[in-house]
Amino acid sequence: MIANFQKIGEYLLPGEDPEYQSFIGRNKTKKLPLVYLFVVEGKIKYIGETRQGYSRPLSYHKNKVMKRQNDAIRRSTTSGQKVEIYALEVPSEVAVVNGLEIENYLAQDYEKALIRLHSPEWNGRP
């Protein structure tokens, strides 16, 4: 596992909401920048990022746009495997360039670096 990522939930049954309250309480709708991982049997299968907080990685089973990941979660849970969800908050930084404050959204760059390093099976195009 990657250091400092915290478990925020797990998909256990096909098509069902993931269990998350025992991990993060009722904080599903809290908005914050995250990089998140889907892990099956200790292997990182997907790496994503969001500004929407926990709701994004906890909603893939309903996400029709992310069909590949949705299908992969369904296949894994149908075969009895749990899909664990881990996340790390990656705050933006503010830089001043020529007197102008600019917000640097670091989560996207961190996500790309992790994808290059780990080449997760569920990322990218089939």
LOLOSE-409072 format. One record per residue (C-alpha): residue number from 0; chain; residue in one letter; x, y, z. Coordinates in steps of 0.5 Angstrom, whole numbers, plus 500, padded with zeros to 3 digits. Layout:
+-----+---+---+-----+-----+-----+
!   k ! c ! r !  c1 !  c2 !  c3 !
+-----+---+---+-----+-----+-----+
! NUM ! A ! A !   X !   Y !   Z !
...
+-----+---+---+-----+-----+-----+
***
This chain:
+-----+---+---+-----+-----+-----+
!   k ! c ! r !  c1 !  c2 !  c3 !
+-----+---+---+-----+-----+-----+
!   0 ! A ! M ! 500 ! 500 ! 500 !
!   1 ! A ! I ! 502 ! 507 ! 499 !
!   2 ! A ! A ! 504 ! 511 ! 505 !
!   3 ! A ! N ! 499 ! 516 ! 509 !
!   4 ! A ! F ! 493 ! 513 ! 505 !
!   5 ! A ! Q ! 487 ! 512 ! 509 !
!   6 ! A ! K ! 482 ! 507 ! 508 !
!   7 ! A ! I ! 475 ! 510 ! 507 !
!   8 ! A ! G ! 471 ! 505 ! 505 !
!   9 ! A ! E ! 470 ! 498 ! 501 !
!  10 ! A ! Y ! 465 ! 495 ! 496 !
!  11 ! A ! L ! 463 ! 488 ! 498 !
!  12 ! A ! L ! 457 ! 486 ! 494 !
!  13 ! A ! P ! 455 ! 487 ! 487 !
!  14 ! A ! G ! 451 ! 494 ! 485 !
!  15 ! A ! E ! 451 ! 495 ! 493 !
!  16 ! A ! D ! 453 ! 502 ! 496 !
!  17 ! A ! P ! 460 ! 501 ! 499 !
!  18 ! A ! E ! 461 ! 501 ! 507 !
!  19 ! A ! Y ! 464 ! 507 ! 509 !
!  20 ! A ! Q ! 461 ! 510 ! 515 !
!  21 ! A ! S ! 465 ! 505 ! 520 !
!  22 ! A ! F ! 471 ! 508 ! 516 !
!  23 ! A ! I ! 469 ! 516 ! 516 !
!  24 ! A ! G ! 463 ! 517 ! 519 !
!  25 ! A ! R ! 458 ! 521 ! 515 !
!  26 ! A ! N ! 463 ! 525 ! 512 !
!  27 ! A ! K ! 461 ! 522 ! 505 !
!  28 ! A ! T ! 459 ! 529 ! 502 !
!  29 ! A ! K ! 465 ! 533 ! 505 !
!  30 ! A ! K ! 469 ! 537 ! 499 !
!  31 ! A ! L ! 476 ! 536 ! 499 !
!  32 ! A ! P ! 481 ! 535 ! 494 !
!  33 ! A ! L ! 483 ! 527 ! 494 !
!  34 ! A ! V ! 487 ! 522 ! 491 !
!  35 ! A ! Y ! 484 ! 515 ! 492 !
!  36 ! A ! L ! 486 ! 508 ! 490 !
!  37 ! A ! F ! 481 ! 502 ! 489 !
!  38 ! A ! V ! 485 ! 496 ! 492 !
!  39 ! A ! V ! 483 ! 488 ! 491 !
!  40 ! A ! E ! 487 ! 483 ! 495 !
!  41 ! A ! G ! 493 ! 488 ! 496 !
!  42 ! A ! K ! 494 ! 490 ! 489 !
!  43 ! A ! I ! 492 ! 497 ! 487 !
!  44 ! A ! K ! 487 ! 497 ! 481 !
!  45 ! A ! Y ! 485 ! 504 ! 480 !
!  46 ! A ! I ! 488 ! 511 ! 482 !
!  47 ! A ! G ! 484 ! 517 ! 481 !
!  48 ! A ! E ! 483 ! 524 ! 484 !
!  49 ! A ! T ! 477 ! 529 ! 485 !
!  50 ! A ! R ! 476 ! 536 ! 488 !
!  51 ! A ! Q ! 469 ! 533 ! 490 !
!  52 ! A ! G ! 471 ! 529 ! 496 !
!  53 ! A ! Y ! 469 ! 522 ! 499 !
!  54 ! A ! S ! 463 ! 522 ! 495 !
!  55 ! A ! R ! 466 ! 521 ! 488 !
!  56 ! A ! P ! 470 ! 514 ! 490 !
!  57 ! A ! L ! 464 ! 512 ! 494 !
!  58 ! A ! S ! 460 ! 512 ! 488 !
!  59 ! A ! Y ! 463 ! 508 ! 482 !
!  60 ! A ! H ! 458 ! 503 ! 483 !
!  61 ! A ! K ! 453 ! 508 ! 480 !
!  62 ! A ! N ! 457 ! 512 ! 475 !
!  63 ! A ! K ! 455 ! 510 ! 468 !
!  64 ! A ! V ! 461 ! 515 ! 465 !
!  65 ! A ! M ! 466 ! 510 ! 469 !
!  66 ! A ! K ! 464 ! 504 ! 466 !
!  67 ! A ! R ! 470 ! 500 ! 466 !
!  68 ! A ! Q ! 471 ! 501 ! 473 !
!  69 ! A ! N ! 464 ! 500 ! 475 !
!  70 ! A ! D ! 464 ! 493 ! 471 !
!  71 ! A ! A ! 471 ! 492 ! 474 !
!  72 ! A ! I ! 468 ! 493 ! 481 !
!  73 ! A ! R ! 462 ! 489 ! 480 !
!  74 ! A ! R ! 466 ! 483 ! 477 !
!  75 ! A ! S ! 471 ! 483 ! 483 !
!  76 ! A ! T ! 465 ! 483 ! 488 !
!  77 ! A ! T ! 461 ! 478 ! 484 !
!  78 ! A ! S ! 467 ! 473 ! 485 !
!  79 ! A ! G ! 467 ! 475 ! 493 !
!  80 ! A ! Q ! 473 ! 480 ! 493 !
!  81 ! A ! K ! 472 ! 486 ! 496 !
!  82 ! A ! V ! 474 ! 493 ! 493 !
!  83 ! A ! E ! 478 ! 497 ! 498 !
!  84 ! A ! I ! 478 ! 504 ! 498 !
!  85 ! A ! Y ! 483 ! 509 ! 500 !
!  86 ! A ! A ! 484 ! 516 ! 500 !
!  87 ! A ! L ! 489 ! 522 ! 501 !
!  88 ! A ! E ! 488 ! 529 ! 502 !
!  89 ! A ! V ! 492 ! 533 ! 497 !
!  90 ! A ! P ! 491 ! 540 ! 499 !
!  91 ! A ! S ! 492 ! 546 ! 494 !
!  92 ! A ! E ! 498 ! 550 ! 494 !
!  93 ! A ! V ! 498 ! 558 ! 493 !
!  94 ! A ! A ! 504 ! 561 ! 489 !
!  95 ! A ! V ! 505 ! 568 ! 488 !
!  96 ! A ! V ! 507 ! 570 ! 481 !
!  97 ! A ! N ! 509 ! 577 ! 479 !
!  98 ! A ! G ! 504 ! 579 ! 484 !
!  99 ! A ! L ! 498 ! 575 ! 482 !
! 100 ! A ! E ! 496 ! 569 ! 487 !
! 101 ! A ! I ! 495 ! 562 ! 483 !
! 102 ! A ! E ! 492 ! 556 ! 486 !
! 103 ! A ! N ! 496 ! 550 ! 484 !
! 104 ! A ! Y ! 492 ! 544 ! 484 !
! 105 ! A ! L ! 497 ! 538 ! 486 !
! 106 ! A ! A ! 492 ! 532 ! 487 !
! 107 ! A ! Q ! 492 ! 531 ! 479 !
! 108 ! A ! D ! 499 ! 531 ! 478 !
! 109 ! A ! Y ! 500 ! 527 ! 484 !
! 110 ! A ! E ! 495 ! 522 ! 481 !
! 111 ! A ! K ! 499 ! 522 ! 474 !
! 112 ! A ! A ! 505 ! 520 ! 478 !
! 113 ! A ! L ! 502 ! 515 ! 482 !
! 114 ! A ! I ! 499 ! 512 ! 475 !
! 115 ! A ! R ! 506 ! 512 ! 472 !
! 116 ! A ! L ! 509 ! 509 ! 478 !
! 117 ! A ! H ! 504 ! 503 ! 479 !
! 118 ! A ! S ! 500 ! 502 ! 472 !
! 119 ! A ! P ! 494 ! 500 ! 475 !
! 120 ! A ! E ! 490 ! 495 ! 471 !
! 121 ! A ! W ! 483 ! 499 ! 471 !
! 122 ! A ! N ! 486 ! 506 ! 469 !
! 123 ! A ! G ! 487 ! 508 ! 462 !
! 124 ! A ! R ! 484 ! 505 ! 456 !
! 125 ! A ! P ! 482 ! 498 ! 454 !
+-----+---+---+-----+-----+-----+
***
